[in-house]
Amino acid sequence: MKRIISYVLLAFLFVNVSAAQSVDERIGNAINSESWHQLRKIYMEEGAHIQSPFLRTLSRFFVAHFYNEPDSAMHYGGILLEKYQGDLGGGVANVLYLMSDDAARLGLWNDAYQMMHAYNTALAQAQVPTEPLFVATENQYAALRDAGGFQVIKPAKEIRIPFSYLSGKRENPRLICLSAQIQGETVRVNYDTGAGANVMSEEMARKLNLKLYDFAGTQISGVSNVNSKFAIVDSVCLGEIVYRNVPFQIIDFSTGNAEADTQLKEIGLHCVLGTQTMMPLGEIQFDFANCNLIVPRKLSAKPSYAPNIYRSAGKAFVLSLYDCKSQTYIDAHLDSGAAYHGLTFKYFDRNRNLFEGMTATDTLRYAGAGGVRSAKIGYTDMHYKIGDRTVKSDSVRVAMEGDLQEEEFDMLYGLPEMTAFDKMILNFKDMWLRME
């Protein structure tokens, strides 16, 4: 569950709307709460009734950005900067940041760099403090541009890559492991849909003799926030797929807890491949029954319910589920790097009336980058709809304590919930997921 910290990027967007403009009000509420599934639904169904031209353009920009339409996001972001800088106020930097990410997804590395560089330079000239994350992002884009840019090379055919479960068992898999060639070395990696960045241990980086950039301002979120260094790997090979100039965040994998560190050492994983290596493939299929990662030659047909996933500000995948218990759509962090699954404290706190009489019966301890934590939990049954499937799941963990400021999603959709199905298809062109 690693992601580059970027929650500050969207906190500025407190859109002022008139109560008389009901569609505008609901659009504004969706933006302010970062409810991107809800925003898209309102925009697609009632966008023609939005009264504010600024709000209409801003909505379209966000929908395009989070639902993987980077070219459209660049277009509407450009309109925002050209016509609505006064409405954006201090949010200009945040729009530029998201646009730079869109440019990077399109392979426009110099454009991505120039957006961040121009803004950071303007602040420096005005003697205004810069946002460290923006400066770090500018530096990373410059390094990638100078290296030739991140590239993906794959043959025009179906590709099957064997994987294994860390535990050796599908019922309690813990992690998905792939064999990769990194700088010519065979490395076992964790293939993690919950990781918004590729991550490598300092130990592995030293072994591979990587050049490390110490760009202050970038952090990786694990159990807690960890400062990271930056490196560019010349080549990563997954089966017949070749990645060039691959960005990695380099961190200390230790937790500071002797027991946890001993277990991490026994596991022996020093590398995580995240969403950046997945999205350029167009579609990936996890064949849990036969332990194969499949990259199809031809993308699957879009189902009627698409889209039902989006890419978060932290560049992780978020699944929109219909929760029958609360009778609402909820956001689930799709995290194949999570060895457990369950409802978050954010969900529990918002739906306390559904858990009257429940008492904590267990304590969940979890370790990762940045330390070890524990939380009191209870258990409940869950009934939800995912795409065109209806699922009943028994003994789902419910976090009964936590920090609401740190809670981004309603549910952690971890690997054990995924492997209950034979196959999981992730399509990034139309942003949908299907379980089979």
Residue pairs with C-beta under 8 A, 6 or more apart in sequence:
1 194
1 195
1 221
1 222
1 316
1 333
1 335
1 337
1 338
1 368
1 412
2 192
2 194
2 195
2 196
2 197
2 199
2 220
2 221
2 222
2 249
2 272
2 274
2 337
2 369
3 194
3 195
3 196
3 197
3 220
3 221
3 312
3 314
3 315
3 316
4 133
4 196
4 197
4 218
4 219
4 220
4 221
4 249
4 314
4 315
5 133
5 218
5 219
5 220
5 221
5 225
5 314
6 97
6 133
6 313
6 314
7 313
7 314
7 408
8 131
8 133
9 94
9 97
9 98
9 313
10 34
10 94
10 313
12 89
12 90
12 91
12 94
13 31
13 32
13 58
13 91
13 94
14 32
15 27
15 28
15 31
15 32
15 55
15 58
16 28
17 24
17 25
17 27
17 28
17 52
17 55
18 24
18 25
19 25
21 51
21 52
23 42
23 46
23 49
23 50
23 51
24 50
24 51
24 52
24 55
26 42
27 39
27 42
27 43
27 50
27 55
27 59
28 55
29 35
30 36
30 38
30 39
30 42
31 39
31 58
31 59
31 62
34 313
35 331
36 62
36 63
36 66
36 67
36 310
36 312
36 318
37 310
37 318
37 320
37 329
37 331
38 329
39 59
39 62
39 63
40 63
40 66
40 67
40 307
40 310
42 59
43 50
43 59
43 60
43 63
47 56
47 59
47 60
50 56
50 59
54 80
54 83
54 84
54 87
57 76
57 79
57 80
57 83
57 84
58 80
58 84
60 72
60 76
61 73
61 76
61 77
61 80
61 95
61 98
63 69
64 70
64 72
64 73
64 75
64 76
64 102
65 73
65 77
65 98
65 101
65 102
66 310
66 311
66 312
66 313
67 307
67 310
67 311
67 431
68 105
68 279
68 310
68 311
68 428
68 429
68 431
70 101
70 102
70 103
70 105
70 106
71 102
71 106
73 98
73 99
73 102
74 99
74 102
74 103
74 106
77 95
77 96
77 98
77 99
77 102
78 99
80 88
80 95
81 88
81 92
81 95
81 96
85 92
88 95
92 119
93 119
93 131
93 134
96 115
96 116
96 119
97 115
97 116
97 134
97 137
98 313
99 115
100 111
100 112
100 113
100 115
100 116
100 137
100 141
101 112
101 315
103 109
103 111
103 112
103 115
104 112
104 141
104 144
104 150
105 279
107 149
107 150
107 151
109 141
109 144
109 145
109 149
109 150
110 145
112 141
112 145
113 138
113 141
113 142
113 145
116 134
116 135
116 137
116 138
116 141
117 138
117 142
119 134
120 130
120 134
120 135
120 138
123 129
123 130
124 130
131 217
132 216
132 217
133 217
133 218
134 217
135 215
135 216
135 217
136 215
136 216
136 217
136 218
136 230
137 217
137 218
139 213
139 215
139 230
140 213
140 215
140 218
140 230
140 247
143 213
143 230
143 232
144 150
144 232
144 245
144 247
147 232
147 245
148 244
148 245
149 245
150 243
150 244
150 245
150 246
150 247
150 276
151 243
151 244
151 245
152 241
152 242
152 243
152 244
152 277
152 280
152 281
153 241
153 242
153 243
153 244
154 240
154 241
154 242
154 281
154 295
155 240
156 297
157 297
158 294
158 295
158 296
158 297
159 239
159 240
159 241
159 294
159 295
160 239
160 292
160 293
160 294
161 178
161 238
161 239
161 241
161 292
161 293
161 294
161 295
162 178
162 179
162 291
162 292
162 293
163 176
163 177
163 178
163 191
163 291
163 292
163 293
164 176
164 177
164 291
165 173
165 174
165 175
165 176
165 177
165 291
165 419
166 173
166 174
166 175
166 176
166 177
166 267
166 269
167 173
167 174
170 288
170 289
170 419
171 416
171 419
172 416
173 339
173 415
173 416
173 419
174 339
174 415
175 190
175 192
175 267
175 269
175 336
175 337
175 339
175 415
176 190
176 191
176 192
176 286
176 336
176 415
177 188
177 189
177 190
177 191
177 269
178 188
178 189
178 191
178 238
178 273
178 293
179 186
179 187
179 188
179 189
180 186
180 187
180 188
180 189
180 236
180 237
180 238
180 271
180 273
181 187
181 235
181 236
181 237
182 189
182 208
182 233
182 235
182 236
182 237
182 271
183 208
183 210
183 233
183 234
183 235
184 235
185 207
185 208
187 204
187 270
187 271
188 268
188 269
188 271
189 269
189 271
189 272
189 273
190 269
190 271
190 272
190 273
190 337
191 273
191 293
191 336
192 272
192 273
192 274
192 335
192 336
192 337
193 274
193 275
193 278
193 316
193 317
193 334
193 335
193 336
193 337
193 426
194 274
194 316
194 317
194 333
194 334
194 335
194 336
194 337
194 338
195 272
195 273
195 274
195 275
195 316
195 337
196 274
196 275
196 276
196 312
196 314
196 315
196 316
197 220
197 247
197 248
197 249
197 274
197 276
197 315
198 246
198 247
198 248
198 249
198 271
198 272
198 273
198 274
198 276
198 277
199 220
199 228
199 248
199 249
199 250
199 251
199 271
199 272
199 274
199 369
200 210
200 231
200 248
200 249
200 250
200 251
200 270
200 271
200 272
201 250
201 251
201 252
201 253
201 270
201 271
202 229
202 250
202 251
202 252
202 253
203 253
203 270
204 270
204 271
205 212
205 229
205 231
205 248
205 250
208 233
210 231
210 232
210 233
210 248
210 250
211 231
211 232
212 229
212 230
212 231
212 250
213 229
213 230
213 231
214 229
214 230
215 229
215 230
216 227
218 227
218 228
218 230
218 249
219 225
219 226
219 227
219 228
220 226
220 228
220 249
220 251
220 369
221 314
221 370
222 368
222 369
222 370
223 255
223 366
223 367
223 368
223 369
223 370
223 371
223 372
223 373
224 369
224 370
224 371
224 373
225 370
226 251
226 252
226 369
226 370
227 251
228 249
228 250
228 251
229 249
229 250
229 251
230 247
230 248
230 249
230 250
231 247
231 248
231 250
232 245
232 246
232 247
232 248
233 245
233 246
233 248
234 244
234 245
235 242
235 243
235 244
235 246
236 242
236 243
236 246
236 273
236 277
237 243
238 273
238 277
238 293
241 281
241 295
243 277
246 277
247 276
251 369
252 369
253 264
253 270
253 369
254 261
254 264
255 261
255 264
255 367
255 368
255 369
255 370
255 371
255 372
256 371
256 372
257 367
257 371
257 372
260 367
260 372
263 367
264 367
272 337
274 315
274 316
275 311
275 315
275 316
275 317
276 315
278 284
278 426
278 428
279 311
279 428
281 295
281 428
282 295
282 299
282 427
282 428
282 429
283 295
283 296
283 299
283 300
283 425
283 426
283 427
283 428
283 429
284 293
284 294
284 295
284 425
284 426
285 293
285 294
285 295
285 296
285 423
285 424
285 425
285 426
286 293
286 294
286 336
286 418
286 423
286 424
286 425
286 426
287 293
287 294
287 422
287 423
288 418
288 419
288 421
288 422
288 423
288 424
289 422
289 423
299 427
299 429
300 425
300 427
300 434
302 427
302 430
302 432
303 387
303 388
303 432
303 434
304 388
305 387
305 388
305 432
306 427
306 430
306 431
306 432
307 430
307 431
307 432
308 319
308 320
308 386
308 387
308 431
308 432
308 433
309 317
309 318
309 319
309 320
309 334
309 426
309 431
309 432
309 433
310 317
310 318
310 320
310 431
311 317
311 318
311 431
312 318
312 408
314 408
316 333
316 334
316 335
317 333
317 334
317 426
318 331
318 332
318 333
318 334
318 409
319 331
319 332
319 333
319 334
319 386
319 413
319 433
320 329
320 330
320 331
320 332
321 329
321 330
321 332
321 384
321 385
321 386
321 411
321 413
322 328
322 329
322 330
322 384
322 385
323 329
323 330
323 382
323 383
323 384
323 410
324 383
324 384
324 385
325 351
325 354
325 380
325 382
325 383
326 347
326 350
326 351
326 354
330 347
330 410
330 411
331 408
331 409
331 410
331 411
332 409
332 410
332 411
332 412
332 413
333 408
333 409
333 411
333 412
333 413
334 413
334 433
335 412
335 413
335 414
335 415
336 414
336 415
336 418
337 415
338 412
338 414
338 415
339 414
339 415
339 416
340 364
340 366
340 397
340 412
340 414
340 416
341 396
341 397
341 411
341 412
341 413
341 414
341 415
341 416
341 417
342 377
342 396
342 397
342 398
342 399
342 411
342 412
342 414
343 380
343 382
343 396
343 397
343 398
343 399
343 410
343 411
344 399
344 402
344 407
344 409
344 410
344 411
344 412
345 375
345 399
345 400
345 401
345 402
345 403
345 404
345 407
346 402
346 404
346 407
346 408
346 409
346 410
347 398
347 410
347 411
348 355
348 398
348 399
348 400
349 404
350 410
355 378
355 380
355 398
355 400
358 378
358 380
358 398
358 400
359 378
360 376
360 377
360 378
360 400
360 401
361 377
361 378
361 379
362 376
362 377
362 378
362 379
363 374
363 375
363 376
363 377
364 374
364 375
364 377
364 397
364 399
365 372
365 373
365 374
366 372
366 373
366 374
367 373
375 399
375 400
375 401
375 402
376 399
376 400
376 401
377 397
377 398
377 399
377 400
378 397
378 398
378 400
379 395
379 396
379 397
379 398
380 395
380 396
380 398
381 392
381 393
381 394
381 395
381 396
382 391
382 392
382 393
382 396
383 390
383 391
383 392
383 393
384 390
384 391
384 393
385 391
386 433
386 435
387 432
387 433
387 434
387 435
388 434
389 434
389 435
391 435
393 417
393 420
418 424
418 435
421 435
421 436
422 436
423 435
423 436
424 433
424 434
424 435
424 436
425 433
425 434
425 435
425 436
426 433
427 433
